[in-house]
Amino acid sequence: MAVETREYRAQARFQHVSPQKARLVLDLIKGRGVQEALDTAAFTKKRIAPVVHKLLTSAIDNAKYVAGEQGLDLDVDNLYVRNAIANEGPRMKRIRPAPMGRAFRYQRRLTHLIISVAERGGGRTLVTKVDEPAEEATPASKKAAGNKAGATKGTAKKAAAPKAAASKKKAAKQA
């Protein structure tokens, strides 16, 4: 049974900052929980950071509103920033006066920001499964363990055999 995760988004268009500069702030909040992302955006010293903070707040409010309208059970503490994108908007062509009556052209870049939040799946937990303990030693490893007591030049060649057997076991478990 596949549970569909809902995604709630907000966008701010035609922001007067280059997409490259906006991505610096958006990369800081991608994948984080909403509270941590809000704190990060609030204390980031970039000019676009307050806009990102306001946009993230809007995405959270959109999630609350849509969940309330559709009667969905939404845990706001379980929301995280799923996507944070800065797309390029139109460029404004401008002219800067230059010496001797000339003019230099430059472009003012605009950005379209999109932030989407989603609720973390119930299957994700903080506890991870630990691998089961190793099985009984194989006859080859017992033989190698017995040879360690009487170390000779030939033991280095024999020690390579248990490593190969162990790597075959790992490959079999993964398959």
Residue pairs with C-beta under 8 A, 6 or more apart in sequence:
3 121
3 122
5 118
5 119
5 121
6 63
6 66
6 67
6 72
6 118
6 119
7 82
7 83
7 116
7 117
7 118
8 59
8 60
8 62
8 63
8 66
8 116
8 117
8 118
9 59
9 62
9 83
9 114
9 115
9 116
9 117
10 55
10 56
10 58
10 59
10 62
10 114
10 115
10 116
11 55
11 112
11 113
11 114
11 115
12 51
12 54
12 55
12 112
12 113
13 89
13 112
13 113
14 89
14 90
14 110
14 111
14 112
15 22
15 48
15 51
15 89
15 110
15 111
15 112
15 113
16 108
16 110
17 47
17 48
17 51
17 109
17 111
18 109
18 111
19 86
19 87
19 88
19 109
19 111
21 46
21 47
21 48
22 48
22 52
22 86
22 111
22 113
23 86
24 46
25 41
25 44
25 46
25 48
25 49
25 52
26 52
26 84
26 85
26 86
26 113
26 115
27 84
28 40
28 41
28 44
29 37
29 40
29 41
29 52
29 56
29 81
29 84
30 81
30 83
30 84
31 80
31 81
31 82
32 40
32 80
32 81
33 77
33 79
33 80
33 81
34 56
34 60
34 76
34 79
34 80
34 81
34 117
35 77
37 56
37 80
37 81
38 53
38 56
38 57
41 49
41 50
41 52
41 53
41 56
42 49
42 53
44 52
48 111
51 113
52 84
52 113
52 115
55 113
55 115
56 81
56 115
56 117
59 115
59 116
59 117
60 76
60 79
60 117
63 74
63 76
63 79
63 117
64 74
64 76
66 72
67 73
67 74
74 119
75 119
78 119
78 120
79 117
79 118
79 119
79 120
80 117
80 118
80 119
80 120
81 115
81 116
81 117
82 116
82 117
82 118
83 114
83 115
83 116
84 113
84 114
84 115
84 116
85 113
85 114
85 115
86 111
86 112
86 113
87 111
87 112
87 113
87 114
88 109
88 110
88 111
88 112
89 109
89 110
89 111
89 112
90 110
91 107
91 108
91 109
91 110
92 107
92 108
92 110
93 105
93 106
93 107
94 105
94 106
94 107
94 108
95 103
95 104
95 105
95 106
96 103
96 104
96 105
96 106
97 103
97 104
98 104
137 145
138 162
138 165
140 161
140 162
140 165
141 162
141 165
143 158
144 155
144 158
144 159
144 161
144 162
147 155
147 158
148 155
